[in-house]
Amino acid sequence: MNFIIRLLVTALAAMVTAYILPGVNIEDFTSALILALVLAILNLLVKPILVLLTLPATILTLGLFLLVINAVIILLAAKLVNGFSVDGFFWALIFSVVLTVVSGIMHSIAGGDKRQ
């Protein structure tokens, strides 16, 4: 149940983020839900591999290279999801940062983190 709530909140956060950024377009909420699911799968399967392969660059940049990895994940999701488009690497980078912030705010409002 918690996973479904997280997907819904992430989809809503993606819609809000796409509304804010002119270089990102999401057609409808269904596309946003599919995007949230694809991002969850990519973050589960592809991101650890990319982090491991780029570990020297990540250490050298003190972790800032993880932003590049997030942008690559967003661009890959744009290729996989119909109804979601990003105008380039810069917009993917900005989208990943803003999505993280908006999603974090929405999760805290929704009470998603009730650990004590």
N, C-alpha and C positions, 0 to 999 in steps of 0.2 A: 504494500500500500504506500509506503514511504517513497518507493521508486517512482510510482505513478505521479505522486504529488510533486516530486522533484522534476519530473519531465514536464508537467504542466507549468510549473513556475519558470523553468528554463525556457520553454516555448514562449511564454508571455514576456519574459525578459528579452528574448530575441526579437520579438515584435516591437517592443519599446525601443530597443537599440537600433533596429533597422529604421524606425520612424525618425530617430534623432540624426542618424548618419546618412548623408545623401549618396554615398558610394555603395550602399548596401540595400538590397531590395528583397523583401519577402512578400509573396503574392497574397497569401491568406494564412489563417491559423492552422489549417491542416499541414501546409508546408512547414510552418514553424514547429509543429509537433514532430513531423518526420525529421526535421533538422535537429531537434533536441535528441531524438533517438539515435540518429546517425552520429552526432557529436559524442554521445555517451559511449557508443560502440568504438568509435575511433580513439577516444581517450583511454578506453580499456585495453584495446589491442595494439594500436599503431603507436601511440605516444610513448609508451615505455621503450619500445624498440628504437624510436628516434632519439629519445633521451640517452639511451645507452650508447648509440652510435656517435652521438655528438658530445659525449661527456668531456673530452678535452676542451672543446670550444666553450662549453657551458662553464667549466671551471675557470678558463682564461678570462671570460667576460663576467665572472662573479654571478652567474645565474641569469644574466640578461638574455642569453641566447635562447632561453626557454620561451621568451616572447616570440621569437622567430619560429620556433616549433609550433606554438599555438596558432600563429598565422598560417603556417603550412597546413595544419589540421583544418582550419576554416576554409582554405582554398580547396582542399580535398573534398570537404563536405559540400562546397558549392558545385563541384563537378558531379557529385553523387545525387544531390537533391534537386528535383525539378521544382521550380518556383522560388528558388533561393539563388541570388547572384551577388557577386562581389566584384567591384570594378578594378581590383588589382591588389598587389601585396600590401601596399600602404593601408588601404581600407580594411583589409583582412586583419592587419596588425591592430588598428584602432578598434575594429569591431570586437576582437578578442579581449582587449583591455576593458572596453566599456561594458561588454556582456558580462565579464567577471564581476565588475562593480555593481551593475544593475541586478544581476542574479543574486549576489550576496546580500544586497539590501532587501530584495524581495523575499529571500529565504528567511532572513531575520524577522521581517514583518509577519510572514506566514507562520512563524514559530517552528521552522524546520529543524532547528538545532536545540533540542530539549535535553541534551546531556548534562548531567550534574556531577 
